[in-house]
Amino acid sequence: MPGTLLNPGWTRSVKTSSPSRPCPDPYPQRLPPIAEPKESLGLGIHKCRFVPDEILSWDSPLHRMVPMQDEKLLHMVEEEFTAILLHARDMLLRRAKAVHPDLQAPGYRVLALVIRDDAQQQGELAEALSLDKATISRLVKHLETLGLVNRTQDPSDGRAQLVSATPMAHEKWKASGNTLRQELRRQLTEWEPGELQNFGELLHRLNISFDELD
């Protein structure tokens, strides 16, 4: 019976009536480490590193086990990522309220853009936030009534207006950002330097993959 050499990290109990042929593990990253044989797989005679090729077929118990393991890991990541997004949303809402008690999430997004990128036309804000011009106009007007933005004539285009953040908005934004950073650092004070570095690198890798989708 022909056989396949498993990943060196694997051991499996099998009976082989003929010499097994070694070959590279075709799925080295997908096979979880299993130290001892499982009787439920229908294997298990003596410990060796060779498995008959029939066992590695797609309908084998071994292959059915691998996707299940992947699915559990992905489900765990999805749950934790969702929890992070919810925490981030709550933090941003708290920051919005710190800037102004009447500042809501849509207006916060507009304000974030004009603070980060300086004065912009309303059409540019609409495009950046994937909103129609009428919605942006209402949001900008509300921010203006809160004293957070000003509208001035665009010197390069007399038909357009530039939306810019007021000095008060800049001041409140900076103060609220410092509060958020302090809160985040309190959450991470007990982490080891290596954990922080690994966490930062993984987040960077995830952000890069999101950028590639745009």
Backbone as CSV, one residue per row, in Angstrom:
resi,resn,N_x,N_y,N_z,CA_x,CA_y,CA_z,C_x,C_y,C_z
1,MET,0.856,-1.187,0.000,0.000,0.000,0.000,0.889,1.232,0.000
2,PRO,0.761,2.127,-0.988,1.592,3.326,-1.022,1.230,4.267,0.112
3,GLY,2.192,5.038,0.542,1.935,5.953,1.656,2.625,7.275,1.442
4,THR,2.310,8.240,2.311,2.854,9.597,2.218,3.497,9.979,3.530
5,LEU,4.650,10.626,3.461,5.345,11.088,4.649,4.655,12.311,5.197
6,LEU,4.308,12.271,6.468,3.646,13.408,7.088,4.648,14.481,7.486
7,ASN,4.115,15.641,7.846,4.909,16.723,8.419,5.748,16.170,9.561
8,PRO,7.024,16.578,9.700,7.858,16.046,10.776,7.264,16.231,12.154
9,GLY,6.370,17.210,12.327,5.746,17.413,13.626,4.637,16.434,13.921
10,TRP,4.335,15.552,12.978,3.240,14.607,13.138,3.759,13.224,13.477
11,THR,2.982,12.491,14.238,3.156,11.044,14.369,1.781,10.424,14.278
12,ARG,1.685,9.265,13.685,0.390,8.622,13.512,0.589,7.110,13.558
13,SER,-0.298,6.390,14.160,-0.228,4.939,14.216,-0.974,4.347,13.038
14,VAL,-0.281,3.582,12.208,-0.900,2.945,11.059,-0.276,1.577,10.852
15,LYS,-0.975,0.725,10.111,-0.430,-0.551,9.696,-0.178,-0.472,8.202
16,THR,1.032,-0.804,7.774,1.347,-0.818,6.352,1.902,-2.181,6.002
17,SER,1.318,-2.818,4.984,1.759,-4.144,4.582,2.894,-4.079,3.574
18,SER,3.138,-2.877,2.997,4.232,-2.724,2.057,4.954,-1.430,2.368
19,PRO,6.193,-1.299,1.898,6.950,-0.074,2.232,6.210,1.169,1.771
20,SER,6.246,2.193,2.604,5.601,3.461,2.274,6.581,4.340,1.532
21,ARG,6.085,5.098,0.548,6.971,5.971,-0.194,6.969,7.359,0.439
22,PRO,8.132,7.900,0.787,8.169,9.242,1.363,7.951,10.286,0.283
23,CYS,7.236,11.362,0.629,7.088,12.504,-0.256,6.765,13.723,0.592
24,PRO,6.986,14.906,0.077,6.746,16.112,0.888,5.294,16.223,1.293
25,ASP,5.084,16.777,2.482,3.739,17.003,2.979,3.053,18.039,2.104
26,PRO,1.938,17.722,1.442,1.302,18.680,0.535,0.597,19.821,1.236
27,TYR,0.304,19.691,2.529,-0.394,20.743,3.262,0.323,21.029,4.584
28,PRO,1.584,21.486,4.529,2.361,21.629,5.771,1.786,22.642,6.723
29,GLN,1.066,23.664,6.217,0.554,24.701,7.091,-0.840,24.398,7.626
30,ARG,-1.523,23.425,7.002,-2.911,23.196,7.368,-3.098,22.058,8.352
31,LEU,-2.079,21.245,8.565,-2.250,20.078,9.411,-1.927,20.418,10.849
32,PRO,-2.896,20.327,11.775,-2.621,20.628,13.177,-1.803,19.512,13.800
33,PRO,-0.927,19.836,14.759,-0.090,18.798,15.369,-0.915,17.843,16.199
34,ILE,-0.811,16.566,15.938,-1.490,15.526,16.716,-0.436,14.521,17.139
35,ALA,-0.301,14.345,18.426,0.819,13.551,18.927,0.513,12.065,18.967
36,GLU,-0.754,11.706,19.199,-1.084,10.305,19.390,-2.149,9.876,18.394
37,PRO,-2.215,8.585,18.049,-3.222,8.097,17.097,-4.624,8.187,17.658
38,LYS,-5.596,8.361,16.788,-7.008,8.383,17.173,-7.685,7.120,16.635
39,GLU,-8.217,6.330,17.542,-8.847,5.086,17.122,-10.059,5.348,16.220
40,SER,-10.734,6.511,16.413,-11.921,6.809,15.627,-11.604,7.008,14.156
41,LEU,-10.314,7.215,13.827,-9.937,7.375,12.435,-9.770,6.030,11.731
42,GLY,-9.897,4.964,12.464,-9.719,3.660,11.858,-8.258,3.334,11.645
43,LEU,-7.367,4.012,12.348,-5.943,3.751,12.235,-5.485,3.072,13.521
44,GLY,-4.182,3.116,13.722,-3.684,2.770,15.033,-3.212,1.361,15.198
45,ILE,-1.987,1.082,14.749,-1.375,-0.196,15.060,-0.007,0.063,15.687
46,HIS,0.901,0.671,14.926,2.177,1.034,15.519,2.539,2.437,15.053
47,LYS,3.323,3.129,15.857,3.629,4.530,15.595,4.670,4.642,14.486
48,CYS,4.379,5.476,13.485,5.323,5.739,12.417,4.969,7.071,11.778
49,ARG,5.761,7.495,10.783,5.529,8.780,10.143,4.981,8.625,8.724
50,PHE,4.470,7.459,8.367,3.930,7.237,7.036,2.437,6.934,7.116
51,VAL,1.687,7.516,6.198,0.241,7.305,6.153,-0.129,6.854,4.753
52,PRO,-0.942,5.813,4.593,-1.369,5.390,3.257,-2.034,6.522,2.512
53,ASP,-1.839,6.589,1.193,-2.376,7.683,0.395,-3.903,7.770,0.482
54,GLU,-4.585,6.625,0.675,-6.041,6.658,0.746,-6.518,7.529,1.908
55,ILE,-5.733,7.576,2.971,-6.131,8.344,4.150,-6.064,9.833,3.865
56,LEU,-5.203,10.248,2.919,-5.064,11.654,2.581,-6.016,12.085,1.487
57,SER,-6.973,11.236,1.095,-7.956,11.632,0.101,-8.895,12.674,0.708
58,TRP,-9.605,13.414,-0.158,-10.417,14.539,0.320,-11.580,14.113,1.197
59,ASP,-12.051,12.848,1.048,-13.160,12.413,1.879,-12.695,11.630,3.099
60,SER,-11.403,11.687,3.392,-10.880,10.961,4.539,-11.169,11.723,5.827
61,PRO,-11.202,11.039,6.985,-11.395,11.732,8.264,-10.318,12.775,8.505
62,LEU,-9.089,12.520,8.030,-7.992,13.446,8.264,-8.254,14.781,7.583
63,HIS,-8.703,14.748,6.325,-8.970,15.986,5.607,-10.227,16.670,6.109
64,ARG,-11.201,15.891,6.568,-12.405,16.520,7.110,-12.079,17.268,8.394
65,MET,-11.047,16.828,9.109,-10.662,17.453,10.365,-9.962,18.785,10.138
66,VAL,-9.173,18.926,9.070,-8.391,20.138,8.841,-9.258,21.363,8.592
67,PRO,-10.215,21.348,7.635,-11.065,22.523,7.446,-11.841,22.897,8.696
68,MET,-12.245,21.891,9.490,-12.973,22.173,10.708,-12.107,22.986,11.666
69,GLN,-10.818,22.632,11.756,-9.897,23.370,12.605,-9.739,24.790,12.084
70,ASP,-9.591,24.953,10.764,-9.478,26.286,10.176,-10.720,27.112,10.473
71,GLU,-11.888,26.506,10.355,-13.141,27.226,10.570,-13.259,27.710,12.007
72,LYS,-12.822,26.895,12.953,-12.868,27.303,14.356,-11.947,28.491,14.609
73,LEU,-10.765,28.450,14.019,-9.825,29.555,14.196,-10.363,30.835,13.569
74,LEU,-10.915,30.728,12.358,-11.468,31.904,11.691,-12.654,32.470,12.467
75,HIS,-13.466,31.589,13.029,-14.618,32.042,13.813,-14.137,32.801,15.054
76,MET,-13.094,32.314,15.686,-12.552,32.991,16.860,-12.038,34.383,16.480
77,VAL,-11.305,34.469,15.349,-10.787,35.761,14.893,-11.931,36.721,14.574
78,GLU,-12.961,36.221,13.907,-14.108,37.062,13.558,-14.779,37.620,14.812
79,GLU,-14.940,36.782,15.824,-15.587,37.235,17.051,-14.757,38.319,17.741
80,GLU,-13.446,38.092,17.837,-12.595,39.065,18.504,-12.489,40.361,17.703
81,PHE,-12.445,40.244,16.365,-12.366,41.434,15.526,-13.646,42.258,15.652
82,THR,-14.791,41.581,15.706,-16.057,42.279,15.897,-16.079,43.003,17.237
83,ALA,-15.551,42.349,18.273,-15.509,42.982,19.590,-14.627,44.233,19.566
84,ILE,-13.498,44.167,18.850,-12.622,45.339,18.735,-13.338,46.478,18.029
85,LEU,-14.065,46.161,16.951,-14.797,47.194,16.224,-15.847,47.859,17.112
86,LEU,-16.523,47.077,17.925,-17.527,47.646,18.827,-16.879,48.540,19.871
87,HIS,-15.739,48.098,20.409,-15.019,48.939,21.378,-14.540,50.227,20.716
88,ALA,-14.033,50.111,19.487,-13.553,51.298,18.766,-14.701,52.265,18.508
89,ARG,-15.857,51.729,18.148,-17.016,52.599,17.919,-17.393,53.352,19.186
90,ASP,-17.393,52.638,20.315,-17.727,53.288,21.585,-16.711,54.374,21.941
91,MET,-15.437,54.089,21.675,-14.405,55.075,21.972,-14.568,56.322,21.101
92,LEU,-14.905,56.136,19.829,-15.092,57.273,18.936,-16.318,58.088,19.321
93,LEU,-17.371,57.410,19.764,-18.554,58.130,20.215,-18.250,58.950,21.463
94,ARG,-17.450,58.394,22.363,-17.060,59.152,23.552,-16.214,60.357,23.163
95,ARG,-15.346,60.154,22.152,-14.528,61.274,21.699,-15.398,62.356,21.062
96,ALA,-16.387,61.934,20.292,-17.296,62.913,19.682,-17.991,63.736,20.750
97,LYS,-18.468,63.082,21.813,-19.138,63.803,22.887,-18.178,64.717,23.638
98,ALA,-16.902,64.320,23.689,-15.912,65.180,24.345,-15.642,66.430,23.525
99,VAL,-15.730,66.300,22.196,-15.551,67.471,21.335,-16.748,68.407,21.483
100,HIS,-17.957,67.844,21.432,-19.186,68.619,21.643,-20.304,67.652,22.010
101,PRO,-21.096,67.967,23.023,-22.164,67.046,23.447,-23.169,66.715,22.349
102,ASP,-23.339,67.611,21.368,-24.324,67.377,20.303,-23.705,66.819,19.030
103,LEU,-22.421,66.471,19.067,-21.758,65.931,17.876,-22.091,64.451,17.725
104,GLN,-22.692,64.082,16.586,-23.050,62.701,16.299,-22.000,62.058,15.384
105,ALA,-22.130,60.745,15.207,-21.135,59.991,14.437,-20.945,60.507,13.008
106,PRO,-22.015,60.808,12.236,-21.784,61.305,10.872,-21.020,62.627,10.844
107,GLY,-21.382,63.541,11.737,-20.665,64.811,11.807,-19.234,64.630,12.263
108,TYR,-19.009,63.646,13.127,-17.652,63.344,13.589,-16.770,62.941,12.416
109,ARG,-17.309,62.157,11.506,-16.522,61.717,10.342,-16.135,62.899,9.459
110,VAL,-17.066,63.828,9.272,-16.753,65.015,8.480,-15.677,65.846,9.174
111,LEU,-15.842,66.054,10.461,-14.874,66.846,11.218,-13.497,66.197,11.194
112,ALA,-13.451,64.883,11.280,-12.170,64.178,11.250,-11.426,64.451,9.950
113,LEU,-12.159,64.498,8.844,-11.522,64.740,7.552,-10.957,66.150,7.447
114,VAL,-11.722,67.150,7.876,-11.239,68.522,7.715,-10.120,68.841,8.706
115,ILE,-10.075,68.123,9.823,-8.956,68.307,10.745,-7.713,67.613,10.209
116,ARG,-7.885,66.428,9.671,-6.739,65.671,9.160,-6.188,66.268,7.870
117,ASP,-7.068,66.622,6.951,-6.637,67.045,5.614,-6.801,68.540,5.362
118,ASP,-7.157,69.292,6.405,-7.337,70.743,6.287,-8.587,71.062,5.458
119,ALA,-8.691,72.300,5.005,-9.908,72.773,4.346,-10.170,72.007,3.049
120,GLN,-11.452,71.666,2.844,-11.853,70.929,1.647,-13.203,71.428,1.160
121,GLN,-13.445,71.247,-0.132,-14.759,71.545,-0.672,-15.759,70.481,-0.228
122,GLN,-17.027,70.866,-0.177,-18.055,69.919,0.246,-18.157,68.740,-0.710
123,GLY,-17.918,68.978,-1.988,-17.955,67.877,-2.946,-16.879,66.845,-2.664
124,GLU,-15.706,67.314,-2.252,-14.615,66.397,-1.912,-14.965,65.588,-0.669
125,LEU,-15.606,66.229,0.301,-16.034,65.513,1.507,-17.081,64.456,1.169
126,ALA,-18.000,64.807,0.293,-19.036,63.848,-0.111,-18.422,62.629,-0.775
127,GLU,-17.438,62.870,-1.641,-16.786,61.754,-2.333,-15.988,60.894,-1.371
128,ALA,-15.265,61.519,-0.448,-14.429,60.772,0.501,-15.266,59.900,1.429
129,LEU,-16.467,60.372,1.780,-17.322,59.644,2.721,-18.427,58.859,2.026
130,SER,-18.435,58.880,0.689,-19.458,58.160,-0.091,-20.862,58.595,0.305
131,LEU,-21.053,59.906,0.419,-22.351,60.491,0.736,-22.759,61.443,-0.382
132,ASP,-24.059,61.682,-0.496,-24.502,62.633,-1.509,-24.279,64.058,-1.002
133,LYS,-24.276,64.991,-1.930,-23.950,66.379,-1.592,-24.971,67.011,-0.655
134,ALA,-26.238,66.617,-0.788,-27.268,67.168,0.095,-27.025,66.758,1.547
135,THR,-26.626,65.492,1.756,-26.341,65.018,3.113,-25.138,65.752,3.700
136,ILE,-24.088,65.898,2.902,-22.903,66.617,3.365,-23.251,68.060,3.716
137,SER,-24.097,68.691,2.901,-24.489,70.065,3.165,-25.183,70.188,4.517
138,ARG,-26.061,69.252,4.836,-26.759,69.279,6.128,-25.786,69.068,7.280
139,LEU,-24.845,68.119,7.100,-23.882,67.834,8.159,-22.973,69.039,8.414
140,VAL,-22.509,69.658,7.337,-21.633,70.818,7.480,-22.376,71.968,8.161
141,LYS,-23.626,72.170,7.779,-24.416,73.236,8.402,-24.577,72.988,9.893
142,HIS,-24.817,71.717,10.277,-24.950,71.389,11.702,-23.634,71.636,12.439
143,LEU,-22.517,71.227,11.837,-21.211,71.471,12.458,-20.944,72.968,12.606
144,GLU,-21.419,73.721,11.659,-21.231,75.165,11.703,-22.008,75.771,12.873
145,THR,-23.225,75.278,13.093,-24.020,75.784,14.218,-23.395,75.404,15.563
146,LEU,-22.618,74.311,15.590,-21.929,73.895,16.819,-20.626,74.648,17.026
147,GLY,-20.249,75.444,16.056,-19.004,76.202,16.166,-17.766,75.377,15.868
148,LEU,-17.923,74.277,15.120,-16.796,73.379,14.866,-16.178,73.569,13.480
149,VAL,-16.917,74.140,12.528,-16.362,74.384,11.199,-16.775,75.766,10.704
150,ASN,-16.004,76.266,9.758,-16.321,77.492,9.039,-16.402,77.183,7.554
151,ARG,-17.228,77.944,6.851,-17.262,77.860,5.395,-16.790,79.189,4.813
152,THR,-15.828,79.122,3.910,-15.283,80.308,3.271,-15.215,80.084,1.771
153,GLN,-15.123,81.189,1.040,-15.024,81.108,-0.416,-13.701,80.461,-0.821
154,ASP,-13.774,79.532,-1.779,-12.567,78.896,-2.302,-11.881,79.879,-3.255
155,PRO,-10.665,80.347,-2.928,-10.003,81.329,-3.787,-9.695,80.800,-5.184
156,SER,-9.612,79.479,-5.336,-9.313,78.903,-6.640,-10.565,78.616,-7.459
157,ASP,-11.741,78.717,-6.820,-12.999,78.434,-7.505,-14.096,79.270,-6.837
158,GLY,-14.468,80.362,-7.469,-15.437,81.267,-6.867,-16.805,80.666,-6.659
159,ARG,-17.100,79.560,-7.319,-18.412,78.929,-7.181,-18.472,77.967,-6.007
160,ALA,-17.325,77.633,-5.406,-17.272,76.621,-4.343,-16.876,77.248,-3.013
161,GLN,-17.174,76.507,-1.943,-16.796,76.926,-0.596,-15.887,75.877,0.022
162,LEU,-14.985,76.339,0.864,-14.093,75.456,1.609,-14.610,75.288,3.034
163,VAL,-14.577,74.056,3.500,-14.972,73.743,4.875,-13.708,73.503,5.684
164,SER,-13.547,74.234,6.771,-12.355,74.094,7.611,-12.761,74.052,9.078
165,ALA,-11.951,73.408,9.890,-12.226,73.290,11.320,-11.867,74.591,12.032
166,THR,-12.647,74.932,13.034,-12.391,76.135,13.809,-11.281,75.881,14.832
167,PRO,-10.671,76.947,15.378,-9.666,76.754,16.431,-10.210,75.969,17.622
168,MET,-11.469,76.198,17.988,-12.052,75.448,19.100,-12.125,73.962,18.774
169,ALA,-12.477,73.639,17.525,-12.556,72.234,17.123,-11.185,71.580,17.207
170,HIS,-10.155,72.263,16.755,-8.797,71.721,16.833,-8.397,71.461,18.288
171,GLU,-8.725,72.403,19.141,-8.364,72.270,20.556,-9.079,71.099,21.208
172,LYS,-10.394,71.008,20.972,-11.170,69.910,21.545,-10.726,68.563,20.975
173,TRP,-10.401,68.551,19.689,-9.971,67.320,19.038,-8.671,66.807,19.651
174,LYS,-7.741,67.712,19.861,-6.449,67.326,20.426,-6.612,66.795,21.841
175,ALA,-7.429,67.474,22.641,-7.643,67.042,24.026,-8.315,65.677,24.083
176,SER,-9.323,65.457,23.239,-10.024,64.170,23.249,-9.119,63.051,22.758
177,GLY,-8.229,63.368,21.795,-7.287,62.356,21.312,-6.301,61.937,22.388
178,ASN,-5.851,62.892,23.176,-4.942,62.559,24.282,-5.627,61.650,25.288
179,THR,-6.906,61.898,25.544,-7.659,61.050,26.477,-7.757,59.625,25.956
180,LEU,-8.011,59.473,24.662,-8.105,58.137,24.070,-6.770,57.402,24.139
181,ARG,-5.686,58.111,23.855,-4.362,57.476,23.904,-4.031,57.010,25.317
182,GLN,-4.360,57.835,26.289,-4.108,57.438,27.679,-4.916,56.203,28.061
183,GLU,-6.151,56.148,27.590,-6.999,54.995,27.882,-6.432,53.730,27.240
184,LEU,-5.987,53.839,25.983,-5.419,52.684,25.300,-4.143,52.225,25.988
185,ARG,-3.313,53.152,26.392,-2.064,52.777,27.052,-2.326,52.109,28.398
186,ARG,-3.367,52.527,29.088,-3.708,51.861,30.352,-4.070,50.396,30.103
187,GLN,-4.748,50.139,28.984,-5.133,48.763,28.664,-3.925,47.896,28.315
188,LEU,-2.847,48.520,27.863,-1.692,47.758,27.377,-0.493,47.798,28.319
189,THR,-0.648,48.395,29.496,0.501,48.559,30.396,1.083,47.226,30.863
190,GLU,0.246,46.190,30.980,0.723,44.903,31.486,1.211,43.980,30.374
191,TRP,1.181,44.427,29.148,1.672,43.600,28.038,3.187,43.644,27.988
192,GLU,3.782,42.505,27.622,5.225,42.435,27.438,5.622,43.140,26.139
193,PRO,6.860,43.687,26.077,7.303,44.356,24.846,7.174,43.479,23.609
194,GLY,7.502,42.204,23.739,7.388,41.304,22.604,5.943,41.130,22.151
195,GLU,5.013,41.104,23.105,3.597,40.985,22.759,3.120,42.230,22.015
196,LEU,3.563,43.405,22.488,3.175,44.652,21.822,3.718,44.706,20.399
197,GLN,4.976,44.294,20.240,5.572,44.318,18.902,4.842,43.358,17.965
198,ASN,4.568,42.154,18.450,3.870,41.167,17.626,2.460,41.647,17.280
199,PHE,1.774,42.233,18.257,0.422,42.738,18.037,0.428,43.861,17.002
200,GLY,1.386,44.775,17.130,1.488,45.870,16.174,1.785,45.383,14.768
201,GLU,2.660,44.392,14.648,3.006,43.862,13.327,1.818,43.149,12.685
202,LEU,1.044,42.420,13.491,-0.128,41.725,12.955,-1.209,42.718,12.529
203,LEU,-1.400,43.775,13.318,-2.364,44.800,12.933,-1.933,45.489,11.646
204,HIS,-0.627,45.754,11.526,-0.111,46.383,10.309,-0.353,45.478,9.095
205,ARG,-0.116,44.199,9.282,-0.341,43.240,8.184,-1.803,43.222,7.771
206,LEU,-2.700,43.278,8.760,-4.128,43.290,8.459,-4.522,44.570,7.741
207,ASN,-3.991,45.699,8.195,-4.320,46.980,7.551,-3.813,47.020,6.112
208,ILE,-2.645,46.462,5.879,-2.104,46.423,4.517,-3.027,45.601,3.606
209,SER,-3.545,44.484,4.131,-4.433,43.652,3.317,-5.733,44.389,3.006
210,PHE,-6.212,45.221,3.944,-7.406,46.022,3.674,-7.119,47.066,2.604
211,ASP,-5.931,47.680,2.680,-5.563,48.684,1.677,-5.524,48.084,0.274
212,GLU,-5.096,46.834,0.181,-4.993,46.182,-1.126,-6.362,45.899,-1.737
213,LEU,-7.418,45.898,-0.906,-8.757,45.659,-1.419,-9.360,46.912,-2.034
214,ASP,-8.842,48.083,-1.679,-9.389,49.344,-2.187,-9.040,49.548,-3.653
